Amino acid sequence: MTKGLFITFEGGDGAGKTTILNQIYEELTARGIEVIKTREPGGIPISEEIRDIIHNPLHLEMEERTEALLYAAARRQHLVEKVFPALEAGKIVLCDRFVDSSLVYQGYARGIGVDEVYAINKFVIQDCMPDVTLYFDIPPRKGLERITANSDREKNRLDLETLEFHEKVYQGYQLIRSRFSERFQTVDADRPLETVYQDVFKRITALLNK
């Protein structure tokens, strides 16, 4: 069975990863490369509905373990319906967030525990980890400033969190990046969008040429 290439895009809110992912997808598609783009939570109807529940700004009473389990449920259905079949067909999968986001946001920033959240997700992912994770590194304050300036961006419950929470997210990514250093590649996201795009495109081209 041919295995495709699983590339995930990670980073704090406002890092620009979604914009870059869309640009990379368009360029690879234009070159005739078999690639799909998707996101977490979401990517397929069931998971998108779970996303709406998680991100609803009215759901402020949501408990952190409930949140972690909802993310895991959305991830499982997304993998089964979309990611696993694409990888088995030998396609490139570009995914906006994956298990690392749960480890960082719920495990570290929410204080549940990275190992506890990882244990939940090991059951979900069946050892399916990304081949490469591109981490978009930007100071939390600058990322939040981008969100404020972008009127077109989807606003969700996480946007209501404090700067302190987003700083914990940033710290969590440094921890996870060190733990999974063999697959993490750090992208300096505190640069003009075109510069970041060219950097990421070179990295992905190098992966495809291996």
C-alpha positions in Angstrom: 0.0 0.0 0.0 1.4 3.4 -1.0 1.7 5.9 1.8 1.3 9.6 1.2 2.9 12.5 3.0 1.3 13.9 6.1 2.3 17.6 6.8 0.7 19.5 9.6 0.8 23.3 10.2 0.9 24.4 13.8 1.3 27.7 15.7 -0.4 30.1 18.0 -3.4 32.2 16.9 -2.6 34.8 14.3 0.6 33.1 13.2 -0.5 33.0 9.5 -0.4 29.3 9.1 -3.8 29.0 7.5 -3.1 31.6 4.9 0.2 30.0 4.0 -1.3 26.5 3.8 -4.0 27.7 1.4 -1.3 29.3 -0.8 0.9 26.1 -0.8 -2.2 24.0 -1.7 -3.0 26.2 -4.6 0.6 26.2 -5.9 0.9 22.4 -5.6 -2.4 21.8 -7.2 -1.5 24.1 -10.1 1.6 21.9 -10.6 -0.5 18.8 -11.0 0.5 17.3 -7.6 -2.1 15.2 -5.8 -2.7 17.1 -2.6 -5.6 17.7 -0.2 -6.0 20.5 2.4 -8.0 20.1 5.5 -8.2 21.4 9.1 -8.8 20.5 12.7 -11.3 20.5 14.2 -13.3 20.1 11.0 -12.5 18.9 7.5 -15.6 16.7 7.2 -19.3 17.4 8.1 -19.4 15.7 11.5 -16.1 17.2 12.7 -17.2 20.7 11.4 -20.3 20.4 13.6 -18.2 19.5 16.6 -16.0 22.5 15.7 -19.0 24.8 15.9 -19.8 23.5 19.4 -16.2 24.0 20.6 -15.7 27.4 19.1 -19.1 28.9 19.9 -18.4 32.1 21.9 -21.5 31.4 23.9 -20.1 28.1 25.3 -18.0 29.8 28.0 -19.0 27.2 30.6 -17.3 24.4 28.6 -15.0 22.4 31.0 -11.4 21.8 29.8 -11.7 17.9 29.8 -14.9 18.2 27.8 -13.1 20.4 25.4 -10.2 17.9 25.0 -12.6 15.0 24.4 -14.6 17.0 21.8 -11.4 17.8 19.9 -10.4 14.1 20.1 -13.8 12.9 18.8 -13.6 15.4 15.9 -10.1 14.2 15.1 -11.0 10.5 15.0 -13.9 11.0 12.5 -11.7 13.3 10.4 -8.9 10.8 10.2 -11.2 7.9 9.3 -13.2 9.7 6.7 -10.5 11.9 5.1 -6.9 11.6 6.2 -6.4 7.8 6.3 -7.9 7.3 2.8 -5.9 10.1 1.3 -2.6 8.8 2.8 -3.4 5.2 1.7 -4.0 6.6 -1.8 -0.5 8.2 -1.8 -1.6 11.8 -1.6 -0.1 14.7 0.2 -2.2 15.9 3.1 -1.8 19.5 4.4 -3.6 19.8 7.7 -4.2 23.0 9.6 -3.6 21.8 13.2 -3.5 18.2 14.5 -2.7 16.4 17.8 0.0 18.9 18.8 -2.6 21.6 19.2 -4.5 19.5 21.7 -1.2 18.8 23.6 -0.5 22.5 23.7 -3.9 24.1 24.2 -5.6 21.6 26.5 -2.7 19.7 27.9 -0.4 22.6 28.7 -2.3 25.9 28.6 -5.5 24.5 30.2 -3.4 22.5 32.7 -4.8 19.1 32.1 -1.4 17.7 31.5 0.4 17.0 28.2 0.8 13.3 28.9 -2.9 12.9 29.8 -4.0 14.5 26.6 -1.5 12.5 24.6 -2.9 9.3 26.1 -6.4 10.2 25.0 -5.2 11.0 21.5 -3.0 7.9 21.1 -6.3 5.9 21.2 -7.7 8.2 18.6 -4.9 8.4 16.0 -3.6 4.8 16.0 0.0 5.9 15.8 -0.7 8.1 12.8 1.6 11.0 13.5 2.7 13.7 10.9 5.7 13.1 8.8 6.6 16.7 9.2 5.1 19.5 11.4 5.8 23.1 10.4 5.6 25.3 13.5 4.9 28.9 12.8 6.7 30.8 15.5 5.5 34.3 16.4 5.3 36.2 19.8 1.7 35.9 21.2 1.2 39.6 21.3 2.0 40.1 17.7 -0.3 37.2 16.7 -3.2 38.7 18.6 -2.6 42.1 17.0 -2.9 40.4 13.6 -6.2 38.8 14.6 -7.5 42.2 15.7 -6.5 43.8 12.4 -8.0 41.0 10.3 -11.8 41.6 10.0 -12.3 38.6 7.7 -10.9 36.0 10.1 -13.2 33.6 11.8 -13.7 34.8 15.4 -14.2 32.0 18.0 -14.2 31.3 21.7 -10.4 31.1 21.9 -10.2 34.7 20.7 -11.8 35.7 24.0 -8.9 34.2 26.0 -6.4 36.5 27.8 -2.9 37.3 26.6 -1.7 35.2 29.5 -3.4 32.1 28.1 -1.8 32.7 24.7 1.6 33.1 26.3 1.0 29.7 27.9 0.2 28.3 24.4 3.5 29.7 23.2 5.4 28.1 26.1 3.6 24.8 25.3 4.7 24.8 21.7 8.3 25.3 22.8 7.9 22.2 25.0 6.2 20.1 22.3 8.7 21.2 19.7 11.5 19.9 21.8 9.7 16.7 22.6 9.1 15.9 18.9 12.2 17.6 17.5 12.6 14.9 14.8 9.5 16.0 12.9 9.2 19.7 13.9 10.5 22.4 11.6 10.3 26.0 13.0 9.3 28.7 10.6 9.9 32.4 11.6 6.4 33.7 11.2 7.2 37.2 12.3 8.1 38.3 8.8 6.2 39.5 5.7 3.7 37.0 4.4 5.5 36.5 1.1 8.8 35.8 2.8 7.2 33.2 5.0 5.5 31.6 2.0 8.7 31.3 0.1 10.4 29.8 3.1 7.6 27.2 3.6 7.4 26.4 -0.1 11.1 25.6 -0.3 10.8 23.3 2.7 7.9 21.4 1.2 9.6 21.2 -2.2 12.6 19.7 -0.5 10.3 17.1 1.2 8.8 16.2 -2.2 12.2 15.8 -3.8 13.4 13.3 -1.2 
